[in-house]
């Protein structure tokens, strides 16, 4: 009796994981390695092969400020649950003193204010966004290095046994949770490695690959100096985010412009319109949004200041009406953006091509997004 064997390929990924990874790449720019590692974790969860009695994964995200650490967690929530807020976020800067731990787990019975102090983490809050198809929770401890030793002691139990005991002795089960921890540890050392500043790539003698290797070693060493060995041993993966290069910022700009367009189309004031930015306008926003200390965060502020605020004024003064088509250009004479409205009846031929360029691609994986047909209905005949 003979038998045949088939060679299996463990590198093949399921369609769900491919879709998950592709959706993350549309939202997070310049961090392909981090996305790949997170996709592998998601594959293990879908296969049901996670370690029993522990969280699905414990991830420590390190890297320059403004490089997308928190954004990766929010993007994961968008892809899986359709909204960035589907994350239990703990801002560790609020827990720099030991007594503030009561805000996190509640006060024990008998303490003054016991009934008034509601814990930030309960089983109901943790499971709030779970669905029948996806029994998964996302938990983010932001800027973990700023928290007190009391928070770290709590984390030891969560990371190892997937259990948290509240002040009233209730237990919270983290076995269906992905634990993310972000930190800017090593930022000062990283700034010395990058002539362009934090969050941006070096233009000095080191090539980008060499620079990234130095950043990785710097971040790992900074984490080892800060955290105790028992804490580091409970972390499944340390992901170091890479420095952002100029072409990454342009991609981020396109994503942020798409988000502004969706805000306009979902506005409750019934003044939906379509806008597009010229290349000179984009160059201006990039120049204003490039900041050595804030990374991509400063780009968002530049968009709000130079684009969103003026558009808000134009809407409030009824210079922009329902169905208008706005071209945003740059006026070199006054060194600011100029807003031009197309005349009625001149738009129909432009809708197909320019609607896509103005950010009407889907922003939420698995949900209906703003479509070209909706733009046609908003534009005048």
SVG drawing of the C-alpha trace seen along z (x, -y; Angstrom):
<svg xmlns="http://www.w3.org/2000/svg" viewBox="-29 -89 58 91">
<polyline fill="none" stroke="black" stroke-width="0.4" points="0.0,0.0 1.5,-3.3 0.9,-6.8 1.5,-10.2 2.6,-13.3 1.9,-16.9 4.4,-19.6 2.7,-22.4 3.6,-26.0 3.4,-27.8 4.0,-31.2 0.6,-31.2 -1.8,-33.5 -5.6,-33.3 -7.8,-35.7 -8.9,-37.3 -5.3,-38.1 -4.4,-39.4 -7.4,-41.7 -6.5,-42.8 -2.9,-43.6 -3.9,-45.4 -6.4,-47.5 -3.7,-48.5 -1.3,-49.5 -3.9,-52.0 -4.0,-53.6 -0.5,-53.4 2.4,-54.6 6.0,-53.6 5.7,-50.8 5.4,-47.7 7.4,-45.6 5.2,-46.5 2.1,-45.7 3.5,-42.3 4.2,-41.3 0.7,-42.3 -0.8,-40.4 1.0,-37.2 -0.4,-37.7 -3.9,-38.1 -3.4,-34.9 -2.5,-33.0 -5.7,-34.3 -7.9,-33.3 -6.3,-29.8 -7.2,-29.5 -3.6,-28.6 -3.0,-31.4 -1.3,-30.4 -4.0,-29.5 -4.3,-31.6 -2.5,-34.6 -3.5,-37.6 -3.6,-37.0 -0.4,-39.0 1.6,-41.5 3.3,-44.1 5.7,-46.9 5.8,-49.6 8.9,-51.7 10.2,-54.4 10.4,-58.1 7.5,-60.3 5.0,-60.9 6.0,-57.7 2.5,-56.0 2.6,-53.8 -0.8,-54.9 -2.1,-55.2 -1.4,-51.5 -3.6,-50.6 -6.4,-52.9 -6.1,-51.6 -6.5,-48.1 -9.7,-49.1 -10.9,-50.7 -10.2,-47.6 -11.7,-45.2 -14.6,-47.2 -15.2,-50.1 -14.2,-52.9 -10.9,-54.1 -12.5,-54.5 -13.0,-50.7 -9.9,-50.6 -9.7,-50.6 -7.0,-53.4 -5.2,-54.0 -3.1,-57.2 -0.3,-56.3 0.6,-59.9 -2.5,-60.1 -1.0,-57.5 2.4,-58.9 1.6,-58.5 0.8,-55.3 -2.4,-56.5 -3.9,-57.2 -4.1,-53.5 -7.6,-53.8 -8.8,-55.5 -7.8,-52.4 -9.1,-49.6 -11.4,-51.4 -11.0,-51.8 -11.3,-48.8 -14.5,-48.5 -14.3,-50.6 -12.2,-53.3 -13.6,-56.8 -15.3,-57.3 -15.4,-53.6 -18.8,-53.7 -18.0,-57.0 -14.7,-55.7 -15.7,-53.7 -12.8,-51.7 -11.7,-52.4 -11.2,-48.7 -14.1,-46.3 -15.1,-43.2 -18.1,-45.1 -15.8,-47.9 -13.2,-45.4 -15.8,-43.4 -17.8,-46.4 -16.9,-46.2 -16.8,-42.4 -19.1,-40.9 -20.5,-37.4 -18.0,-36.9 -15.0,-38.6 -14.4,-37.8 -11.4,-40.2 -10.6,-43.3 -7.9,-45.9 -6.2,-47.5 -3.6,-50.3 -1.4,-51.5 -0.1,-54.8 3.3,-56.1 3.9,-53.3 7.2,-54.7 5.3,-57.6 3.3,-55.4 4.1,-54.6 5.5,-51.4 2.0,-50.4 0.8,-50.3 3.7,-48.2 2.9,-45.7 -0.7,-45.5 0.6,-44.9 2.8,-41.9 -0.4,-40.0 -2.2,-41.1 0.6,-40.2 1.4,-36.9 -2.0,-35.5 -4.4,-37.6 -6.1,-38.6 -6.7,-41.8 -8.3,-42.0 -10.3,-45.2 -10.6,-47.0 -13.9,-45.2 -12.3,-41.8 -14.0,-41.4 -11.8,-39.8 -11.3,-41.0 -10.3,-38.4 -7.8,-39.6 -7.4,-36.2 -9.2,-37.6 -7.3,-40.9 -4.4,-42.2 -2.3,-44.3 -0.4,-47.2 2.1,-49.4 3.7,-52.4 6.8,-54.3 9.1,-57.1 12.0,-55.7 15.3,-56.5 13.9,-59.5 16.8,-61.7 19.4,-59.2 17.4,-58.8 17.4,-62.5 21.2,-62.4 21.2,-59.8 18.9,-61.7 19.9,-65.0 16.3,-65.6 15.0,-65.3 12.6,-62.9 10.2,-61.0 12.2,-61.7 14.9,-59.9 18.5,-61.0 20.1,-62.8 23.6,-62.4 26.3,-59.8 24.2,-56.8 21.9,-55.1 18.3,-54.5 18.8,-50.8 21.8,-51.5 20.0,-54.2 17.0,-52.0 19.3,-49.3 20.8,-51.9 17.3,-53.1 16.3,-49.5 19.2,-48.9 18.9,-52.2 15.2,-51.7 15.7,-48.1 18.5,-49.2 16.5,-52.1 13.6,-49.8 15.9,-47.3 17.3,-50.1 13.9,-51.4 11.9,-48.2 12.7,-45.3 13.6,-42.0 10.4,-40.3 8.4,-43.0 10.4,-42.6 10.2,-38.8 6.4,-39.0 6.4,-40.9 5.9,-38.7 7.2,-41.1 9.0,-44.4 8.2,-46.4 10.4,-49.4 8.9,-51.8 11.1,-53.1 11.9,-56.7 9.5,-58.4 10.9,-59.6 9.6,-62.5 7.6,-60.4 5.9,-58.8 4.7,-62.2 3.2,-62.8 1.3,-59.5 0.2,-60.6 -1.0,-63.9 -3.2,-62.1 -4.7,-60.0 -5.4,-63.0 -7.0,-64.8 -9.3,-61.8 -10.3,-62.0 -11.1,-65.7 -13.3,-64.9 -15.2,-62.2 -15.8,-64.7 -17.3,-67.0 -19.5,-64.4 -20.8,-63.1 -21.3,-66.6 -24.8,-67.1 -25.2,-70.6 -26.2,-69.6 -23.4,-71.5 -21.6,-68.6 -19.2,-69.5 -16.1,-68.2 -12.6,-69.7 -9.3,-68.9 -5.8,-70.2 -3.4,-71.2 0.3,-70.0 1.4,-73.5 -1.2,-73.4 0.0,-70.0 3.6,-71.2 2.6,-74.1 0.9,-71.8 3.9,-69.5 6.3,-72.4 4.1,-73.7 3.6,-70.3 7.2,-69.1 8.3,-69.5 11.4,-67.8 9.8,-67.3 6.3,-66.1 6.6,-63.9 3.4,-63.4 1.4,-65.0 2.4,-68.4 1.1,-67.6 -2.4,-67.1 -2.2,-70.4 -1.1,-72.2 -4.1,-70.7 -6.5,-71.9 -5.0,-75.4 -4.5,-76.1 -7.3,-74.0 -10.1,-73.0 -10.4,-76.3 -10.7,-78.4 -13.2,-75.9 -15.2,-76.2 -15.4,-80.0 -16.4,-79.6 -19.2,-77.3 -20.4,-79.6 -20.5,-82.6 -22.4,-80.5 -19.6,-81.1 -19.6,-77.3 -23.0,-75.6 -24.3,-72.1 -22.9,-70.4 -20.1,-72.9 -16.7,-71.9 -13.7,-73.6 -10.2,-73.7 -7.6,-74.5 -4.5,-76.2 -1.5,-78.1 -1.2,-81.9 2.5,-82.7 1.8,-86.5 0.1,-86.2 1.7,-82.8 -1.5,-81.0 -4.0,-78.7 -6.5,-80.1 -10.0,-78.6 -11.7,-78.6 -15.3,-77.5 -16.3,-76.1 -19.2,-77.8 -22.5,-75.9 -22.8,-73.5 -19.1,-73.0 -18.5,-70.0 -20.2,-66.8 -17.4,-65.9 -14.9,-66.1 -16.6,-63.9 -15.3,-60.5 -11.5,-61.3 -11.3,-64.0 -13.7,-62.4 -11.1,-59.7 -8.3,-62.2 -10.2,-64.1 -10.3,-61.3 -13.4,-59.4 -11.7,-56.0 -13.1,-53.7 -11.8,-54.7 -13.4,-51.8 -12.7,-48.2 -15.9,-46.3 -18.2,-49.3 -19.9,-51.4 -17.8,-54.4 -18.4,-57.6 -18.8,-56.8 -18.6,-58.6 -22.3,-58.2 -22.8,-60.2 -20.6,-62.9 -22.7,-63.0 -25.8,-63.6 -24.0,-66.3 -22.8,-68.1 -25.1,-70.3 -26.5,-69.1"/>
</svg>
